[in-house]
Every structure is written in C-alpha cells, then in structure tokens.
Amino acid sequence: MNDLIRALPGILRAAGDVHEVAEAAAAVAWRRVSGEGLRGKAVPFRLYRKTLIVAVPDATWQKQLELESSQLLFRLNSMLGQAVVTFIEFRVDPQTVRAERARMIVPEVKSEEREARALRCADALDKAAAEIKDEHLRHSFLLAAGSCIAAREGK
C-alpha cells in the first residue's frame, strides 16, 4: 500500500485529465490522510469539479471536520502531488457511513482473490490506464482504482 501511495503523483501525471483516475486517487489519499480514527466516520464518495464530497454520520461530525478541512486539504493534495481537490464538502449521509462500516467488517479475503476482484472492477479504466507507460505504475493504479470501485459497489 505504501508503494501505491508514493505512486499517486506519477499516476495522476500519467493519466492527465481522466476524471476517474483523479477520483480514485483522491479516495485512496483521503483514506490514508484521514487515518484509522476517521475511516468509519468520514467516507469519500465523489469528486465533483475538484470538490471532494465526504459522507459523515451527523451534523456534529460535519462541524468538527469543517474546522479541520484546511489541514486535511493540504495533507491530501500534498500526498497527491498536485491540487486535485480544492474544497472538501462534508455531507451528512448516515446511510453511506453505515454501508462503509459494514464493508469494513467483512471477513478478510485472500490477497490474491482481492487483487483479482479489484482488477475485474477496473476493466472500464483499461483505456485510461493504457496511457500510463510504466507497467508497475499502471498495475498499481488499476489495483487502487479497482479496489475503490469494488468497495463503492459493495463487492
């Protein structure tokens, strides 16, 4: 996972203006930046015009995270190597947060099976990934994007 995080700036540069790549990279970076403590409380679910929309369980979490948003935004873009996100919107959406929590308690799947599932989910991004010349970087991107898609679709 650390290799993937370090590869994010290169993946974004290689992909150019492909929105799906930016969205997947922002979601991966958010999960790392927000840390274990927020993982089940603040769930990224969309990147819209450089605004990362993050679901939170209630208004209390929304207000608290809004106070920390500038620091989170700085850390997020630092990890991505460019200003992929210019604003973070914390939206009260307890249903999305509950779905993420449920996904987090799914029994551990073998890494080979998880990797195969991620690559199947990333099939739609093969064309965009073809622009990434570095084979290792392309594979890392497809794994990250596929994992995000699989998580979002509950697979």
MILUMRO-111063 format. One record per residue: y negated, z negated, x negated of N, C-alpha, C, O in turn; residue in three letters. Coordinates in steps of 0.02 Angstrom, whole numbers. Atoms other than C-alpha are relative to their C-alpha. Layout:
<nodes>
((Y; Z; X); (Y; Z; X); (Y; Z; X); (Y; Z; X); ALA)
...
</nodes>
This chain:
<nodes>
((60; 0; -41); (0; 0; 0); (-63; 0; -43); (-112; 32; -26); MET)
((58; 1; 44); (-119; -37; -143); (-15; 69; -27); (-73; 87; -35); ASN)
((11; -68; 23); (-92; 140; -208); (-35; 41; 53); (-80; 81; 37); ASP)
((32; -37; -55); (-140; 208; -38); (-73; -19; 5); (-116; 24; 13); LEU)
((69; 23; -5); (-297; 102; -31); (-43; 31; -56); (-98; 54; -43); ILE)
((37; -30; 55); (-350; 163; -203); (-8; 75; 8); (-55; 105; -18); ARG)
((2; -73; -9); (-314; 342; -150); (-47; 22; 56); (-62; 81; 61); ALA)
((41; -19; -58); (-425; 337; 6); (-61; 43; -18); (-73; 93; 15); LEU)
((57; -43; 16); (-584; 404; -78); (20; 72; -18); (-13; 119; 3); PRO)
((-24; -67; 19); (-487; 550; -153); (26; 39; 60); (15; 99; 66); GLY)
((-25; -32; -61); (-401; 586; 12); (-57; 26; 42); (-55; 83; 67); ILE)
((58; -21; -41); (-568; 592; 103); (-36; 59; -32); (-57; 105; 4); LEU)
((33; -56; 33); (-645; 706; -28); (41; 64; 8); (13; 117; 23); ARG)
((-43; -59; -5); (-496; 824; -24); (3; 27; 71); (9; 88; 81); ALA)
((-5; -22; -69); (-492; 830; 166); (-65; 29; 27); (-64; 64; 78); ALA)
((63; -27; -24); (-676; 872; 185); (-21; -31; 66); (-22; -93; 73); GLY)
((26; 24; -64); (-741; 859; 363); (52; -6; 55); (35; 1; 114); ASP)
((-52; 6; -51); (-575; 835; 452); (-5; -69; 32); (8; -120; -1); VAL)
((12; 63; -35); (-611; 701; 583); (61; -45; 1); (55; -106; -9); HIS)
((-61; 40; -5); (-431; 644; 600); (14; -38; -65); (38; -94; -64); GLU)
((-10; 32; 65); (-423; 606; 414); (-48; -59; -7); (-28; -113; -27); VAL)
((50; 54; 5); (-585; 505; 420); (19; -58; 46); (12; -116; 26); ALA)
((-19; 53; -47); (-523; 409; 573); (59; -40; -26); (59; -102; -22); GLU)
((-59; 35; 26); (-355; 368; 495); (-19; -42; -61); (3; -99; -67); ALA)
((21; 37; 59); (-437; 316; 331); (-41; -61; 19); (-33; -115; -10); ALA)
((41; 57; -23); (-563; 206; 422); (44; -55; 29); (31; -114; 18); ALA)
((-45; 50; -29); (-423; 120; 518); (39; -37; -54); (47; -98; -51); ALA)
((-36; 32; 55); (-323; 88; 359); (-46; -47; -38); (-28; -104; -52); VAL)
((48; 42; 38); (-477; 23; 268); (-20; -61; 41); (-27; -115; 13); ALA)
((19; 57; -42); (-526; -87; 417); (53; -55; -4); (37; -114; -11); TRP)
((-54; 50; 2); (-356; -172; 416); (0; -38; -65); (14; -98; -67); ARG)
((2; 34; 65); (-375; -210; 231); (-62; -44; -4); (-58; -102; -26); ARG)
((63; 36; 6); (-558; -264; 240); (-1; -61; 47); (-25; -114; 27); VAL)
((3; 56; -48); (-536; -373; 395); (49; -55; -17); (38; -113; 0); SER)
((-47; 51; 23); (-386; -462; 321); (47; -26; 53); (42; -7; 112); GLY)
((-52; 27; -44); (-242; -558; 397); (-30; -40; 58); (-5; -37; 114); GLU)
((29; 43; -51); (-355; -677; 493); (-27; 37; 60); (-26; 11; 116); GLY)
((28; -39; -55); (-433; -540; 598); (48; 53; 28); (34; 83; 79); LEU)
((-45; -55; -18); (-284; -423; 610); (19; 0; 74); (22; 53; 105); ARG)
((-19; 3; -70); (-233; -483; 783); (-58; -12; 47); (-48; -20; 107); GLY)
((60; 14; -41); (-411; -511; 844); (-49; 58; 2); (-89; 62; 49); LYS)
((48; -55; 4); (-507; -354; 793); (39; 63; -18); (61; 72; -75); ALA)
((-44; -58; 7); (-417; -188; 817); (-41; 64; 1); (-73; 79; 51); VAL)
((37; -63; -1); (-493; -22; 764); (37; 50; 44); (98; 56; 40); PRO)
((-36; -48; -40); (-457; 112; 892); (-34; 68; 6); (-5; 113; 35); PHE)
((31; -66; -2); (-582; 254; 872); (-58; 3; -49); (-94; -46; -60); ARG)
((59; -15; 40); (-707; 331; 753); (-36; 55; 37); (-9; 110; 45); LEU)
((38; -49; -39); (-842; 421; 852); (-69; 7; -31); (-109; -39; -31); TYR)
((65; -14; 32); (-989; 502; 762); (-20; -54; -49); (-75; -80; -47); ARG)
((10; 49; 53); (-973; 382; 616); (-6; -72; 26); (-24; -117; -12); LYS)
((-3; 67; -27); (-962; 231; 733); (73; -20; 8); (110; 12; 44); THR)
((-68; 26; -7); (-802; 132; 713); (1; -48; 59); (-35; -98; 60); LEU)
((-6; 42; -60); (-755; 58; 881); (60; -46; -10); (116; -24; -21); ILE)
((-51; 51; 13); (-658; -104; 862); (8; -43; 63); (-41; -71; 88); VAL)
((-14; 41; -59); (-575; -194; 1008); (5; -73; -21); (35; -90; -72); ALA)
((-4; 72; 10); (-596; -383; 1017); (20; -33; 66); (10; -4; 119); VAL)
((-27; 30; -61); (-519; -507; 1141); (-52; -26; 50); (-39; -28; 110); PRO)
((49; 29; -46); (-679; -582; 1212); (-70; 3; -30); (-79; 24; -87); ASP)
((70; -3; 21); (-869; -598; 1200); (-15; -46; -59); (-59; -31; -99); ALA)
((11; 46; 57); (-858; -744; 1078); (17; 35; -65); (-22; 32; -113); THR)
((-19; -38; 60); (-765; -637; 951); (-50; 56; -12); (-68; 71; -69); TRP)
((48; -55; 6); (-885; -494; 986); (-64; -24; -34); (-88; 7; -82); GLN)
((62; 26; 29); (-1038; -600; 946); (9; -22; -72); (-33; -8; -115); LYS)
((-12; 23; 68); (-961; -678; 791); (6; 59; -48); (-23; 58; -102); GLN)
((-10; -58; 45); (-907; -511; 718); (-64; 42; -7); (-75; 72; -59); LEU)
((64; -36; 5); (-1075; -431; 758); (-44; -32; -54); (-80; 3; -89); GLU)
((39; 34; 52); (-1154; -564; 646); (24; 19; -70); (-15; 18; -118); LEU)
((-29; -17; 65); (-1037; -512; 505); (6; 75; -11); (32; 97; -63); GLU)
((-13; -72; 2); (-1043; -325; 538); (-30; 35; -62); (1; 81; -88); SER)
((29; -34; 59); (-1160; -278; 394); (43; -10; -61); (52; 36; -101); SER)
((-44; 14; 57); (-1046; -362; 268); (65; 39; 7); (90; 68; -42); GLN)
((-61; -38; -11); (-891; -283; 346); (-11; 74; -11); (31; 108; -40); LEU)
((16; -70; 9); (-975; -113; 349); (-6; 18; -74); (19; 70; -95); LEU)
((7; -12; 72); (-1021; -125; 165); (68; 2; -34); (82; 47; -73); PHE)
((-66; 3; 31); (-845; -176; 115); (44; 60; 21); (81; 87; -20); ARG)
((-39; -56; -26); (-768; -40; 224); (-19; 65; -37); (25; 100; -61); LEU)
((21; -62; 33); (-872; 102; 151); (10; -2; -75); (22; 49; -106); ASN)
((-15; 6; 72); (-851; 34; -25); (73; 19; -13); (89; 52; -62); SER)
((-71; -16; 8); (-663; 47; -2); (13; 75; 10); (56; 104; -22); MET)
((-8; -71; -16); (-680; 224; 69); (-35; 45; -51); (-20; 104; -55); LEU)
((34; -39; 51); (-795; 280; -72); (-56; 43; 26); (-85; 82; -12); GLY)
((55; -38; -30); (-922; 356; 47); (-16; -30; 68); (22; -71; 94); GLN)
((22; 28; -64); (-1016; 318; 208); (35; 35; 58); (4; 74; 95); ALA)
((-39; -27; -55); (-879; 366; 330); (-22; -33; 65); (-24; 0; 118); VAL)
((20; 39; -58); (-938; 230; 450); (-72; -24; -10); (-88; -53; -62); VAL)
((69; 24; 6); (-1123; 196; 483); (-15; -58; 48); (-66; -91; 42); THR)
((10; 54; -48); (-1102; 72; 626); (69; -23; 25); (114; 18; 33); PHE)
((-62; 26; -29); (-965; -42; 693); (-18; -29; 69); (-61; -73; 75); ILE)
((10; 25; -68); (-961; -70; 881); (60; -44; 19); (117; -21; 18); GLU)
((-53; 45; -21); (-861; -221; 937); (1; -1; 77); (-45; -24; 109); PHE)
((-6; -9; -72); (-800; -186; 1113); (51; -50; 27); (107; -55; 2); ARG)
((-46; 47; -31); (-721; -320; 1223); (54; 40; 36); (40; 75; 85); VAL)
((-57; -37; -28); (-549; -248; 1262); (64; -40; -13); (102; -23; -58); ASP)
((-57; 43; 12); (-417; -384; 1277); (67; 36; 5); (115; 15; -27); PRO)
((-64; -36; -8); (-282; -260; 1330); (20; 34; -66); (78; 31; -86); GLN)
((-14; -32; 65); (-295; -163; 1165); (20; -52; -51); (66; -41; -91); THR)
((-16; 54; 47); (-293; -325; 1067); (70; -27; 14); (108; -39; -33); VAL)
((-68; 23; -17); (-138; -386; 1161); (53; 49; -23); (106; 30; -49); ARG)
((-48; -52; 21); (-50; -221; 1126); (10; -2; -75); (66; 6; -99); ALA)
((-5; 5; 74); (-88; -239; 940); (40; -62; -20); (81; -58; -65); GLU)
((-38; 61; 15); (-23; -418; 938); (74; 11; 14); (117; -11; -26); ARG)
((-70; -14; -17); (137; -361; 1023); (32; 45; -53); (90; 35; -71); ALA)
((-25; -45; 52); (156; -223; 895); (13; -37; -65); (59; -19; -102); ARG)
((-6; 37; 63); (136; -348; 754); (64; -42; -2); (88; -59; -56); MET)
((-60; 42; 0); (288; -450; 810); (64; 40; 8); (117; 11; 20); ILE)
((-60; -43; -3); (407; -302; 816); (43; -16; -61); (17; -25; -116); VAL)
((-44; 15; 56); (560; -335; 708); (-10; 50; -58); (-27; 108; -47); PRO)
((10; -41; 60); (549; -268; 530); (48; 59; 1); (108; 52; 14); GLU)
((-40; -62; 3); (610; -89; 513); (8; 18; -74); (-38; 7; -114); VAL)
((-11; -20; 69); (685; -23; 353); (-55; 47; -22); (-79; 88; 17); LYS)
((56; -40; 24); (553; 58; 244); (14; 74; 4); (-32; 114; 17); SER)
((-16; -72; -4); (645; 225; 240); (-9; 26; 71); (-35; 80; 82); GLU)
((7; -19; -70); (651; 230; 430); (-73; 1; 21); (-95; 47; 56); GLU)
((71; 3; -16); (469; 179; 444); (-37; 60; -30); (-80; 90; 2); ARG)
((31; -57; 33); (419; 314; 319); (16; 65; 37); (-28; 107; 47); GLU)
((-20; -60; -37); (518; 448; 412); (-37; 6; 66); (-60; 60; 86); ALA)
((36; 0; -64); (438; 397; 578); (-73; 16; -11); (-102; 54; 28); ARG)
((71; -14; 14); (264; 400; 501); (-10; 74; -15); (-58; 104; 9); ALA)
((7; -71; 16); (291; 574; 431); (10; 44; 62); (-24; 95; 69); LEU)
((-8; -38; -62); (354; 636; 600); (-63; -3; 42); (-84; 47; 71); ARG)
((62; 8; -39); (198; 567; 684); (-58; 38; -30); (-105; 57; 6); CYS)
((55; -35; 34); (87; 652; 555); (9; 75; 0); (-31; 110; -31); ALA)
((-12; -73; 0); (159; 826; 588); (-62; 40; 19); (-75; 92; -10); ASP)
((60; -36; -23); (-1; 877; 678); (-53; 5; -54); (-98; 47; -50); ALA)
((50; 0; 53); (-100; 841; 520); (21; 41; -61); (-14; 43; -111); LEU)
((-25; -39; 57); (4; 953; 406); (-51; 52; -24); (-59; 61; -85); ASP)
((48; -52; 18); (-128; 1090; 410); (-58; -30; -39); (-79; -3; -90); LYS)
((55; 34; 35); (-267; 970; 360); (23; -26; -68); (-13; -22; -117); ALA)
((-27; 28; 62); (-156; 890; 229); (12; 54; -52); (11; 39; -112); ALA)
((-13; -55; 48); (-120; 1060; 151); (-60; 11; -46); (-53; 38; -100); ALA)
((61; -6; 41); (-300; 1056; 86); (1; -48; -59); (-36; -38; -107); GLU)
((-5; 49; 54); (-253; 908; -24); (49; 27; -52); (109; 30; -40); ILE)
((-41; -33; 51); (-189; 987; -184); (47; -47; -36); (103; -28; -53); LYS)
((-42; 49; 35); (-121; 830; -266); (57; -22; 47); (45; -50; 100); ASP)
((-58; 13; -43); (56; 810; -197); (8; -74; 18); (23; -90; 75); GLU)
((-7; 72; -12); (62; 620; -216); (-54; -24; 49); (-40; -63; 95); HIS)
((55; 18; -44); (-108; 602; -132); (13; 25; 71); (1; -10; 119); LEU)
((-15; -29; -66); (-55; 718; 10); (54; -41; 35); (48; -55; 95); ARG)
((-54; 40; -30); (105; 618; 39); (-27; -68; 22); (-10; -92; 76); HIS)
((30; 66; -18); (7; 453; 37); (-42; 6; 63); (-40; -37; 107); SER)
((41; -11; -59); (-116; 524; 162); (42; 7; 63); (29; -25; 114); PHE)
((-43; -11; -59); (21; 584; 280); (34; -65; 22); (42; -77; 81); LEU)
((-31; 64; -17); (107; 414; 271); (-50; -45; 35); (-34; -76; 86); LEU)
((51; 44; -30); (-55; 321; 309); (-19; 24; 69); (-21; -15; 117); ALA)
((20; -27; -65); (-108; 437; 449); (57; -7; 51); (45; -26; 108); ALA)
((-57; 6; -45); (67; 440; 523); (12; -71; 23); (30; -83; 81); GLY)
((-8; 70; -18); (78; 251; 519); (-51; -21; 52); (-35; -57; 100); SER)
((53; 16; -49); (-88; 237; 611); (15; 31; 68); (7; -1; 120); CYS)
((-16; -34; -62); (-35; 365; 740); (59; -34; 35); (58; -45; 95); ILE)
((-58; 33; -29); (134; 281; 765); (-19; -67; 30); (5; -85; 84); ALA)
((22; 65; -26); (50; 112; 787); (-40; 8; 64); (-31; -29; 112); ALA)
((42; -12; -59); (-76; 181; 910); (43; 21; 60); (29; 1; 116); ARG)
((-43; -24; -54); (62; 265; 1011); (57; -48; 16); (97; -35; 61); GLU)
((-50; 50; -14); (172; 111; 1004); (71; 19; -21); (119; -4; 8); GLY)
((-66; -23; 23); (314; 196; 909); (26; -44; -55); (80; -32; -81); LYS)
</nodes>
